[in-house]
Amino acid sequence: MTETQSGKRYDLEERTLAFARNVSVFVKRLPKTLQNIEYSKQLVRATGSVGAHYIEANEALSRKDFVMRVKISRKESKESRYWLQLVECQECDNSERATLIGEATELMKIFGAIVQKTEK
């Protein structure tokens, strides 16, 4: 469990799961263009991998294994942000996309901070 700035406690595994679910709901509402179909597949894979690799990190066999898996979660967060920026979303709620991009960015920063603390 980690503490937020407001003092509320949250579980990063739950947060990454919520992120993947929120992206899944967002993707369902996107226009079904050829580009969106392909980008959405990549987006859904990347967002699911963020949490999956973090769960694996929590079961790591060594510190090195933990760091590697958290780095993969960070990489998948960055990739999720990329795919979110690529999907075409003229008719959808751009504030929702901006919120999801913001969450991907926050997750990248959180995982980066975990790596830095662990490697020290």
HUPE-V177960 format. One line per field, one symbol per residue. psi: psi as a letter, one per 20 degrees, with the letter a starting at -180 (. if undefined). A space follows every 10 residues. Layout:
psi: ???
//
This chain:
psi: qqprhiiqqq phghghghgg ghhggghhiq qmrgghgghh gggggghhhg hghhghhijq irgggggghh hgggghgghg gghhhhqplh irohhgghgh gggggggggg hghgggghi.
//
